[in-house]
Amino acid sequence: MDTRRIALIALLSAALALPLGGFVFGFMNCEDCGFNILGRALVGVIFAVLTPLTGGFPPRNEGGVGAPFNAWLHIVVTWLLLTAWLVWRAKRKLRQKRP
């Protein structure tokens, strides 16, 4: 596997990590949801949109006043996991093509 392909995978996963990391952040940090999975998913979708728009620092409340959240830990972990999964998948496909 060449370095150009790995770099392309890393860039693609970096572009996808912002909204996916925002979704994970919103899903995990829903304070009033309890065991309501649909409510958590809705908050996750909202944070998936807000996180890339705010550069990884979504607002803490609806008015946007006060200190924002910091979602970068979730974004970085999502990027690492997504990159590892895509590289593993590409290596597996490359191994299947060779006789």
GICORWO-V842295 format. One line per field, one symbol per residue. psi: psi as a letter, one per 30 degrees, with the letter a starting at -180 (. if undefined). Layout:
psi = ???
This chain:
psi = klfeeeeeeeeefeefeeeeeeeeeeefgjegebgjeeeeeeeeeeffeeeeegggillfaefglaklljgeeeeeeeeeeeeeeeeeeeeeeeefek.
